[in-house]
């Protein structure tokens, strides 16, 4: 279900372009312009969050920004870092000890990141909702305006970033696609149900058909998944074991 609340929050968002023209691949000169612009934005704000799509870019940006902002003024946060290092970076950000943090989506996992003035997104995140969620970290309090800047990293990326900003300003969100009876999820749910209780085949099929995606699930497809989970299945590493026990006599 999608609910239209009728409320659109005011956002301060914009596109950041280098002085040199963007090409299919960014040159070293354009990267230097980007590092300088990010450093200038960080100096103009108290705390800046910089989101990237890869761990490699997170480390690269952190290294170059630290040269411009000073040692200890920039922190990195991504899934390849040890838990202790990620926690230390979060605490330093929360306490205002760093001026900028460069992060992948690992920073979005429900943590308290404190007061943020500006969010910069390097390249399109691929989804409108992801961009809005990230920009929402800035000015995350009553009466303040979230502020975000989008940095395209190639000519093709510029097209996607422009379309993303137009969609945000028009109040559009990503199109929701509800998959029809995905069998991999069905297999997981059959195992989960069997792990907590015993079921007859008809009872479990009726329960699963109560979900919208599985409302038209055929008995044949359901039984085929049950048989796979009962007998095991072959992979390139050999045959995998059964996941459930099925009494074929009593169903």
C-alpha positions, 0 to 999 in steps of 0.5 A: 500500500502507498499512502499519499500524505499530501505533504512535501518537505522543502529541500535545498538541493542542487547539482554540482558541476566541475568547471571542466566538461564531464566526459565518459570517464573523469580525468585527473584534472576534473577529480582535482576540481571535485576534491577542491569543491568538496573541501570548500563546501565542508569548510563552509559548513559545520558537518558534512556527510559525503555519500559514495556508492563504492568502498574504493571511492570512500577511501579515495575521497577520504585521503584527498579531503584529509590533505585539504582539510587537515589530519583527523578532520575526515573519517571514512565509514564502509562495510570493509572497516572493522566494527571498532573503526566504524564505531569510532568514526560514528562517535567522532561524527556525533561529537563534532570532532570531524568536519566531514565523513565519507560513507557508503550505505553502511552509515544508513543502518539506523545509527544516530549520526548527530547534527549534519549541515550538508549532505553530498552525494557522489554520483546517482544512488540509483533510486530517488528514495535513497537520495531523499533519505540521505539528504534528510540527514541534513537539518534533521530537526524541526524548522530546519531545511535539509540541504543536499548537493548531487555530484555527477561523475560522468557525462552519462551520470549527469543525465541520470542525476538531472532526471533524479533532481527533476523527479524530486522537485516534481514529488515523484518517487520510484515506481513500485514493482510487486513481484508475482510469486517469487519462488526463492522467497517462497522456499525461505518462508516454507523453511521458516514456517516448518522450523516453528511448527508442523503444517499440512500441505493445504494449511501452509498453501492457504497461509501463503496464498493470503499474501498478495504476491502469492494470491494466484500461486498454483498447487503445482509450483508450491509442491515443486518447491516443497519437493526441492526442499525435501530432496535437496538440490544440485549446485556446482559444488555438489548436492546440497542437503534437504531443508525440511522433512515432508511426510508424503503419505499424510501430506 
